[in-house]
Each structure stands twice: as C-alpha cells, then as structure tokens.
C-alpha cells in the first residue's frame, strides 16, 4: 500500500489524504458518543456503517478530483507554453517562464544558471509540438491511490469494535487511535520530508485535527 501510493502520489498529497481521512473518521467517532450511549451495539453498528460509507464516498470523490487536478495542471502549463510561443521577444518569453519557475529555483540557483535554463526552456517551447492533454494512466492510478488512503483511514477506527463487547470503551479506544495516528502522520512526514521537529509537528497535527473536528461537529460535519 505504501509503495503503491508513493509511486503515484507526492508526499504532500499522501499527507493531505491521510489527514483528510483521519479527520473525517474522527468527526464520526467523536460525535457518536451520545448515540452509542443511548443505542448501545446497534448505535455502534450504524456508526461503523456510516464511517465506511462516508470514507468510501469521499475516497471516490477525492480520486476523481485528483484526476481533474492533474489534467488541469497540464492544461495550465500548455497555456503557459502557448503564451511563451506568442511572446514578442526572448526577454518576454523568459519572463513568463521565470514567473513559473522562479519560486522553486531562486533559492537554489544563481541568476546566470537560471537565465541559461530559461533560454533552453524557451527554445524547447517554441520548437516542440504540444501533446494532447488527455487523462493518463498515471492520473487514474494516482486517483485510486488517493481514494484508497482516505478509505483505509476507516479501518483503525472500527478495529476496537471488532474485538470488544463494550461499545463505549471501544469508542474511547477508537478515538485515541485516530488521534495517535494524526500525531504519527505529522511525526513521520516531518522526519522524512522536512526539517521540522518531528515530535512538535506530530503534536501540532494531533491538536489541529481535534480542533478541526471540534469545529465540524457543531456545524453538522
């Protein structure tokens, strides 16, 4: 699962899908305390069906949106290339390219290197044919990976209910697992992909997740 998602999604997308799925699930479990207290096992069963159904639905929606986002991004770059081709001078074309690439390259490259690179890009934009902007296999697989991540966040929440007879206790443990996973996502992402403090980032993710859930529940989320 991890290698599949890493193949088709960048780390930021993986993080976003995991956070979305965990917060969505935590909204269900934290908001279900009263229902379980009143209805017991039947209320817990309805909650579990709701978690699985909601995360499956939003996993599908997220997957479709991912595919549309990839197609849109390529379309935006095609429009940039078209504008570069239509530019009246090399300086104007380089300025358009710089507007796209400077935010990424300025911190790590000197001005002369960027100018040479932008000249090469300008030449390629004017000489190469624009490929049709169709949905690609990688887009679809990335959408599947995004959907699977959201849906997979359901299962840690329902596991306590599968092994415990007391639904109220299972619910408390389920909530604790989800909050712990929010912490783990922040810790791992900071440790592997950024220079942030892993423990602090994990704590921020856990607290932020609980805060967002606390906003979502009263608003009907």
NUTISE-108499 format. One record per residue: residue in three letters; x, z, y of N, C-alpha, C, CB in turn. Coordinates in steps of 0.001 Angstrom, whole numbers, plus 524288, in hexadecimal, padded with zeros to 5 digits. Glycine has a CB too. Example, Ala and Ser with C-alpha at 12.3 -4.5 7.8 and 13.67 -1.06 7.14 Angstrom:
<rs>
ALA8338681E787E9C68300C81E787EE6C8339081E787F31C82C2C823567EE87;SER8323281BA87F7368356681BE47FBDC8326481EBE8001E837048165D7FDAA;
</rs>
This chain:
<rs>
UNK8034C800007FB498000080000800008036580000804DB7FC4B804C68000D;UNK8077C80361804C880ACE803C68096880DDE7FEC680A3E80E8880866808ED;UNK80FFE7FC78805F8813087F7B38069B80F857F32280832815F77F6678018A;UNK80AB07F31C8063F807047EEF2807B0805BA7EF2F80D7B801FB7EF5980471;UNK804757F3C480F74803257F43C814FE807E77F3428186A800E07F9A181627;UNK80C827F50E816BD811437F42F819CE812A97EE6A81A14815D07F7428177D;UNK811247EB6A816248125D7E5D78160F80F287E2E281A138116C7E393810A3;UNK80A4D7E48681AF2806CA7E17D81E3F805667E4178236E801EB7E06481B54;UNK806B67E91F82418805807EBD2828EB80A6B7EE4082B33801527EFFF82802;UNK80AEA7EE258306380F417F0CA832E780E307F6AA832F78101C7EEAD83886;UNK8123C7F9E0833CF8117D7FF908339D80D52801958375F816918023E834C9;UNK80CF87FF4D83C03809058010283FBB803818000C83DB5809C77FE40844EA;UNK802A87FB9B83B227FD857FA75838EC7FC3E7FE22834737FD457F4D08370D;UNK800207FF328311D7FF4F802E982CD17FDC18083B82EFA8044A803678296B;UNK800A080A0C832E47FF6C80F1C835407F9E580F2A8377B80365810698398B;UNK7F88180B0F83A547F35C80ADC83CBC7EEF680AED838BD7F2E88061084015;UNK7EF8A807F7834787EB75807D78307E7EAF680D1682DBD7EC918038D82C85;UNK7EF5E80F9582CA17EF2E814BA82A1A7EC97818C382D9E7F4B18168A828A2;UNK7EE0C818CA832877EBAF81C89836247E5D481B92836A87EE5281C3783B87;UNK7E45A816AC837137DECF815638378B7DBC881740832C37DE1480F7B83844;UNK7DDE28161A82E1E7DB2E817A7829567DAD281D85828B77DDE28155F824AD;UNK7DF0A82049829F07DF05825FD829687DB5D8288D82D547E4868282482A15;UNK7DB7E826B1832327D812828F9836307D25C827C8834F57D980826E183BAD;UNK7D14582305833137CBF4821B2831887CA0D8255782D3B7CBA581C0182FB7;UNK7CD5382641829577CBD5829A3824FF7CB4182F48826C37CFD7829478209C;UNK7CED08310982A147CE908366982BF57C9AE8375482F3D7D36F837B982F22;UNK7C7E583351831F07C302833CA834E27BE7683507831367C1E382EB6837F5;UNK7BE6A8327082CAD7BA6183388828D07BACC83916826B77BAB982FA682458;UNK7BF7A83A90825067BFFC83F948224E7BF428443D825F27C54683FEE81FB1;UNK7C148843F082AB87C0938484382E5A7BAF1848B28302B7C428847A083306;UNK7B847844508305D7B2DD8446C832077AF058459E82DAE7B17F83F5F8346C;UNK7B0F384629828E07AD78846C9824607ACBE84C6F822B17AF85843B481FDD;UNK7AF2C8502A825687AEE485599823BD7A957857A78235E7B1F0858EF82768;UNK7A62585696827587A0CB8588F8276579D8F8560F8231279E408578D82CB6;UNK79E59850F18223B79B6284E3D81E2879CA285083818C879C928485781E3F;UNK7A1A78516C817BD7A32985383812A97A13885916812097A9188534B811F9;UNK7A15B85C188163579F7186179815F3799A58619F814987A0698644981B24;UNK7969B85DE181699790FF85DCF815A678F8E85B2E8108378E4585B1881A13;UNK7926A8571D80EFA790D0853F980A847947685468805D97906884E6A80C1C;UNK798DD857038066179C5D857E4801F479EA2852E47FFC57998A85ABD7FDB7;UNK79E7B852847FA8C7A0E884E0E7F7EA79E63848E57F97F7A09184EBC7F204;UNK79950848EE7FA5B796AB844187FBDF7988B8424580138790B5844DE7FBEA;UNK79945845F6804D179B5C84490809EE7A0E68428F8099279B288493180D8F;UNK7A406844FD8061F7A96A843328055F7A98583DB08031F7AC66846F4801C2;UNK7A5EF83C9F7FF6A7A5C5837607FD1F7A4658334D801367A1D28372C7F8A2;UNK7A0A78347A8047E79F2C830D2808A37A3A982FF580C7879A5A832D580B8E;UNK7A6858343180D9D7AAF6833AD811217AF258301D80ED17AD448390981256;UNK7B039830C7809B07B44082D99807327B2B0827DC8071C7B54B82F86801A4;UNK7ADB7826CE805FE7ABDE82162806207AC6E81F2880BA57A6178210A80448;UNK7AB238226B80F867ABA8820A9814EC7B14681F79816657A97D824B681893;UNK7B4EA822D7814B47BA7D821F6815DD7BC4F81CD1813837BDDD82683813C1;UNK7BB2D81C0880E7F7BCF48174B80BDD7BA7F8126F80E547BBA38178B80604;UNK7B563812AF80F597B2C480E2B8119B7B4A480CE68170E7AD0480F0D811B3;UNK7B54E810F481A4A7B6FD8101681FB47BC8E80DF281FE37B6A481533822DD;UNK7C00D8103E81CD37C57480E6781CF67C602808FD81A947C8FC8123681A1C;UNK7C2D1807CB816A47C2DE8027C814807C1057FE98818A07BF638022280F91;UNK7BCBD7FFEA81B497BAAA7FC5F81F4C7BE997FB94823B07B5847FE8082187;UNK7C0E17FFE08259C7C4977FF58829E37C9B87FCF2828107C5998049F82C62;UNK7CB0E7FD97823127CFA07FADD821087CEDB7F4F9821317D0C87FC9F81B75;UNK7CA307F33981FAD7C8FD7ED9C81FE37C9147EBB58258B7C3957EC7781D5D;UNK7C69D7EEB3829077C68F7ED2F82E917CC137ECF4830BF7C33E7F106831C7;UNK7CF347F0EC82F957D4947F0F88318A7D7B77EC6082F6E7D7437F61583015;UNK7D6D47EB0682A707D9957E6988282A7D8467E18182AE37D8557E62882272;UNK7D3387E0B182BF37D1917DBF482EB57D3D07DBD6834367CB947DB9C82EEB;UNK7D3AF7E04A836E37D5D17E08283C317DBAB7DF7883C387D4AF7E5D083EAB;UNK7DE677E148838237E4087E038837CE7E5017DA568377B7E6757E30583302;UNK7E2077D7A4834247E2B17D1F88339B7E19C7CF45838CE7DF0B7CFC882F50;UNK7DD5B7D0BD83B6C7DC1D7CE668407B7E0677CF7A844797D6E27D0768427F;UNK7E2977D42C844507E6CC7D582847EF7EBA17D2328471B7E8337DB3084765;UNK7ECFA7D1268422E7F1897CDDC8410F7F0AF7C84B843047F2B17CDD083B29;UNK7EC067C636842097EAD77C0E6843D77EAE57C0B2849D07E5767BF10841B8;UNK7E8AE7C4B184C457E8A67C4E1851FF7EE317C50E854297E58B7C9A2853ED;UNK7F1987C83A851CF7F6EA7C8B6853D37F9D77C38A853777F9E37CCF2850D8;UNK7F9237C0C084F2E7FBA17BB9B84ED07F94F7B7D8852C77FB0C7B95F84949;UNK7F4307B830853A27F1C87B4DC857917F3DA7B60585D027EBE97B58285777;UNK7F4D77BAFE85E1F7F7097BC73863357FC807BA27863E37F7377C272863CA;UNK7FF997BA4985FB5804DC7B81886004804B77B2248606C808117B9BE85B40;UNK800EC7AFAF85DDD800497AA0785E707FF0D7A8A38641F7FBE87A80085AC7;UNK7FBDB7ABD3866937FA947AAD686C0E7FF6C7AB7B86F7A7F6337AE8986DEA;UNK802B77AF6186E2B807977B01D8710D80B1F7AB5F8707D80A6E7B50686F28;UNK80B987A96986BA480ED67A4C886AC680CB17A02486DD680F207A376864E7;UNK8078C79F9486DDB8052E79B49870D88065C79BD1876AA7FF3C79B2386FF7;UNK8063A7A09B878A7807767A17787E2F80D2E7A04D87F4D8062D7A71A87FC5;UNK8109C7A1AF87BA0816337A08F87C488171279AAB87C81819717A300877C4;UNK81474797DD87917815087922C879108132A78FC487E2F8120278FCF8747C;UNK80F15792088805780CD478FD18852280FA0791B088A0C80714791338857F;UNK8134D7954388983816077975288E1A8192D792FE890B7819A479BEB88C91;UNK8198C7934C895CD81BF478F15898C0821E178F008989D81A3B78F6289E31;UNK824497935589717829FD793928971B82BD079740892CF82C167956289C80;UNK830F2796F98919E8332F79A8188DB7832C37A02988F76838E67991E88CA9;UNK833957A11E89480833387A6808967482DBA7A8B3895BE834C57A6BC89C3D;UNK829D67A574896C7824707A73B8961B8233E7A84D8905E8209B7A32A89848;UNK825327A4F088CED824637A5C3887588270B7AAB18856E8265E7A1208844A;UNK82BE57AB8E8873982EAC7B059885B082BE77B535887C0834557B038887B0;UNK8299D7B4CF88C5E826CB7B94D88E8E8221F7BABA88B29824FA7B82189429;UNK81F5E7B6C58892B81AF27B7D5885B581CC57BA6B880A4817FB7B2BF8847C;UNK8210A7B87887E898231D7BABD879B4825067C04387AA68278F7B76087781;UNK8277F7C10D87F208296A7C64A8806D824EF7CA30880E282C887C62788589;UNK8208F7C86B8830681C197CBE38837D81A347CDDB87E3C817BB7C92A88644;UNK81AFB7CAB487A1D819697CC43874D881D897CF8F87224818407C77E87196;UNK822857CE32872C7826A97D09786FAB829CD7D4CE8727082A417CC7F86DE4;UNK829B07D4DA877A282CD37D8B387A7B82BBA7DE61878E782BE17D8168803E;UNK826CF7DFFC87857825E67E57C87700828A77E73187203820257E67587672;UNK8295E7E39B86E5482BF17E4EA86975831DC7E45A869C8829DC7E18A86524;UNK833C77E07286CC2839517DF2686CA783C8D7E19987106839E87D96D86CE1;UNK83A237E2D08757A83D267E4EE879E0840237E9DF8785F839867E61887E77;UNK83DDD7ED8887561840D27F24F874268458C7F17A870A483D4B7F6288719C;UNK845D27ECF886DE4849EF7EC62869EB84D667E79C86ABA8477F7EC148649A;UNK84C7C7E47886EC884FA57DFCB86F978512D7DF338754584CB87DAF686DC3;UNK855E27DD048764C857627DBE487BBC8547F7D71787DBB85D5A7DB1087C2E;UNK854827D676882DA851897D242885568534F7CCE38838A852017D2A288B37;UNK858757CC1C8831085A687C6F38817C858997C57787C08860567C6D6881B7;UNK858907C93087875856C47C8248731F851067C6A78731C857AA7CCEA86F9A;UNK84DF27C9728762D848627C82B8766A847877C2BC878B5845707CC41879A7;UNK84A787C17087CBB849C17BC4487F2284AFD7B7EF87B2F84D487BBB18840D;UNK84F3D7B89387827850907B4AB8742384C477B45987008855D57B5FF87185;UNK84A487B8DC86E71846267B8ED86A7C841397B64B86C8F844EE7BE94868C9;UNK83FCC7B77D8715F83B0C7B5358738A83B9A7AF4D87445839B67B7CD878C0;UNK840597AD8587566841417A7E1875C38406E7A54E87075846D27A6BE877CB;UNK842467A7E386C458417E7A5DA866FD83BB77A5C5865958448A7A92086300;UNK839007A9F4866DC8335E7AA2F865CC830827A5F7868E2831267AFA38672B;UNK832137A53486DBC82FAA7A131871068305479BD186E96832087A1448768B;UNK8350C79AC686CAF83609795B986A35832B3795008655983BCC79531868CF;UNK83251799148623082F1F798B585D7B8295C7981485EAD82FE979D7485A24;UNK8277779AD0862AA821F179A67864138208C794EB865D38209B79E478685C;UNK8243079243868628231078D0B86A6D823D2788C9866578267D78BED86F19;UNK826C3789EC8623B827F6785D585E6E824E4786508595982DAE785E685D3B;UNK8232978B05857EB8207978BCA852F081A9878B2E8538D821BE7912C850B2;UNK818247892E84F728127D7889F84F6A80FE978DEA84E63810C97849784B46;UNK80B8678EE3850E58089D793AD84FF6805B57934E84AC3804C5794BE8547C;UNK806937972A84760803DE7973E842587FE3A798FE84324806B379AE583E6A;UNK7FA9F7971183FE37F52D798CF8404D7F4C279EBB83F7F7F1BB795EB83C46;UNK7F14D7A1238425E7F0A97A6CF842137EC527A81A83E2F7EF697A9268478F;UNK7EDB37A833839307E9F17A95D835137EAD57AEE1832EE7EA567A54C830A7;UNK7E6E87B0DA830417E78B7B5D082D7C7EB6F7B50B8290B7E2327B7DE82B5D;UNK7EF3C7B875828B97F3567B80E824C57F2947BC12820737F8B47B8BF82744;UNK7F52B7BB2481C257F4E97BED4817C57F6D47C4338197C7F82C7BCD581318;UNK7FB047C44A81CA17FD1F7C94781E717F92A7CC42821C6802217C8618218D;UNK7F5FC7C969824BA7F1E77CBF6827CE7EDFE7CEB08243A7EF177C7F882B50;UNK7EC3F7CBD8820447E8577CE0481CAB7EA967D2AF819B17E6737C9C9818C9;UNK7EF5B7D232817D37F1BA7D682814EE7F2937DB3E818737F6EC7D4CA81284;UNK7F3F77DA4681D5B7F46B7DE9E8210D7EF297E137821FB7F6B07DCB88263B;UNK7EB047DE1F822427E5D17E055822CE7E4437E38F81E157E1E17DC0E823AF;UNK7E5977E1AD8196E7E48C7E4B2814AB7E78C7E9D4814C27E6047E18580FC3;UNK7EC807E9968164F7EFAB7EE59816937ED687F23C81A757F54C7ED0681812;UNK7EBAF7F05F81F017E95B7F3D8822E87E46B7F668820CA7E81D7F0D1827F0;UNK7E11A7F34E81E497DC537F57581C147DD557F967817CB7D8FC7F12881A01;UNK7E1257F8528147C7E26E7FBF48103D7E46380128812557E6877F99180CA1;UNK7E77B80104816867E973805E5818BD7E4F78095281AB47ED4B804C281D35;UNK7E151806EB81D717DCDC809F081F6E7D9B280C2881AE77D95880681822F5;UNK7D88B808ED816FD7D55F80AB1812957D83980EE180F637D3EF8060B80F13;UNK7DD6080E4B80EC97E05B8121180BB07E03A8178680E027E5F38104880B2C;UNK7DF61817E1813197DF2781D0F815967DA758203B813CF7DF0381C7D81B7B;UNK7D6B181DBD8112B7D2298209C80F317D3A08243680AB07CDED81CD180D72;UNK7D745822878076F7D80282518802657DA7082A84802BC7DB53821C27FF04;UNK7DE3082B89806397E002830F8806A47DBAB834BE808227E45D8315880A9F;UNK7D7CF832DD80B147D3888364580CCA7CFD0837938085F7D088833BC81136;UNK7CEFE833F5804C37CB2F834E98009E7CD928378B7FBD57C8AD82FD47FF03;UNK7D2BE837AC7FB897D545839F67F6E97D3BB83FA97F5F97DB26839997F776;UNK7D3AF843117F9E97D22A848887F8D77CCB38490D7F6847D27384BB37FDD5;UNK7C9198459D7F7FF7C3C8845E67F5F67C387844487F03B7C02A842797F934;UNK7C772841487EE7C7C78C83F957E90B7C98C843D57E55E7CAE683AC17E882;UNK7CC55847A87E7807CEC584B9B7E41F7CCBA8511C7E5287D4A384B877E4D9;UNK7C951851C27E9027C748856F27EA557C15A856FC7EA0A7C9198589C7EFD3;UNK7BF3785B667E84C7B98985C057E8067B73785E147ED167B81D85FA57E399;UNK7BA5B860C57F0357B870863077F51C7B91185F007F9787BB6B868327F67A;UNK7B4C785C977FB4E7B54D858737FF417B75D85A73804717B01B855D38001F;UNK7B60C85F47805EF7B7F78614E80AED7BDE0861F680ACC7B5548668980C3C;UNK7BFE8864008067C7C59986494805FC7C83D85F45805B57C6FC867D28011D;UNK7C5DF85BA8802CE7C816856648026F7C84E853CC807CA7C4E0853067FEA6;UNK7C44D854C580AFA7C4408527A810317C8AB85499813837BF0A8537E812DC;UNK7C99E859B3813477CDEE85BF98165A7D329859B4814B17CE08861F5815C4;UNK7D3E68592C80F987D8D0856F380DA47D93B8513380F2C7D9328578E807A0;UNK7D4E684E6180EF77D4DF848E08108A7D68484846816337CF778467C80FBA;UNK7D45984B958199F7D5D584B6581F1F7DBA384C8881FD67D29684F4682246;UNK7DD8D8507081CF07E316851D581D617E69684D5581B907E442856C981A2A;UNK7E50084AA98176B7E80D84631815807E846841E6819A17E5AF8440981061;UNK7E3DF840B281C0A7E3BD83C7E81FEC7E71183DD8824AF7DE1883B658219D;UNK7E6BF842B08267B7E9FE8444C82AEE7EFC58441B8296D7E87A849E182CC9;UNK7F0F3845C7824957F65984572822BE7F84E83FE08227A7F6D8847F181D73;UNK7F4E383C40820EC7F671836C1820B57F74D8347C826227F2578339381DD5;UNK7F4338362C829F47F53D8348A82F517FAAF8363E830FC7F11C836CA8330E;UNK7FC0483B1482FAD8014C83D04830DC80569839B882E08801D7842DB82F47;UNK8046E8388F8290E80841835A9825EC80915830268280E8067C8356582035;UNK804E182D93829AE805688285282BEC808DE8287F830C57FFFB8260582D4C;UNK807D182C3A8344880B0E82CAD838F5810B082DE8837AE808E8830D183C86;UNK8118B8317D83407816DA833098328C819DB82E6A8304B816B48378A82E93;UNK8176982B9782C9F81A1682746829FE81B26822BA82DB9816D88255F8255B;UNK817638217A8310B8182781D27834AB81C7381E65838998130F81BE783785;UNK81C8E8233083A82820B2824B183E20825FC824AB83B6981F9682A1784072;UNK8262582692836A182B0F826F7833BB82D488219C8325C82A4182A2282EC6;UNK829E481DE8830E882BB5818DC82EFF82C30814B98333A8281B816F282ADD;UNK8291B8151C83769828B5810B183AF8829C9811EF840AD8237B80E6C83A8B;UNK82A4C816DC8421F82B3C8181F8479A82F8181C3D848078262B81A0A84A43;UNK830BC81DAD84CDE8348B821D084DD7831D6826F084F608385F8202285224;UNK82CB08272784EB9829CB82BEA84FFF82AE08302784BF3823E382AC88504F;UNK829DA8350A84D6682A7583969849CD8261A83932845B282A5D83EB984CCD;UNK82760838B3840AD823468381983CB081F5F83C9483C91825BB8379583765;UNK8213E8417883CB381DA5845DB83C4B81A148462D84113820AF84AF583BA5;UNK81C358452D8459E8190A8454C84A5781510840E084A5181C81844F184F33;UNK816BE83C39848AF8132C837C78487780EC8838C7844978161E832CA846FD;UNK8102383AEF8400880C2183C2F83C36808298400483E5480E9283E5983759;UNK80A11843F88411B80683847D384366802F6845548477B8099C84C50845DC;UNK8052A841ED84AB18021083F3A84EAF7FDDD83BD484C18805A283BD48523B;UNK7FF488390B847FE7FB7E835BA845497F70E838FE843017FE2E83294840F2;UNK7F85E83D69840967F45D840BF83E3E7F0B4842E8842687F6E68453D83B30;UNK7F2EE844E9846AD7EFB78472384AD77EC7F842EE84D877F322849F884ED6;UNK7EEEA83E5B84E607EC0C83A19850E37E78C8384484D767EFB78358585217;UNK7E874837F7848577E44A83665844CC7DFB683A22844FA7E6558360283F4C;UNK7E0D283F34844CA7DCAA8431F8450B7D9D2842CE84A527DEF0848AF84431;UNK7DCC7841F784E787DA6D84183853AD7D6BA83CDB853EF7DEB0840FD857E1;UNK7D85C83871851DF7D50C833CA852017D0258348E84EB07D81882F0185017;UNK7D0BE8372A84A457CC3083847847067C87083BEE849E47CDE083AB3841C6;UNK7CAA383FC884CA57C75D8436C84F957C44E840A2853E17CAB8847C1851F2;UNK7C66183C5A855DF7C38983939859B67BF73835CF857027C759835CD85CE4;UNK7C0F48339D852857BD9082FCF84FE17B8AB8324A84DAA7C08582D1D84B8A;UNK7B91C8370084B757B49583958848CF7B00C83A5784C8B7B62983E7484632;UNK7B0F083CCC8511F7AC7C83D9F854A37AA248388E856BB7AE22840FE85929;UNK7AD4D83478856ED7AB6682F74858F77A8AD82C2B854C27AFF082C5C85B4B;UNK7A84682E658500B7A59782BAA84BDB7A90F8286F8486A7A1938285184E0B;UNK7AE568290A848EE7B1FC825F9845E37B239827AA840397B7498264B8483F;
</rs>
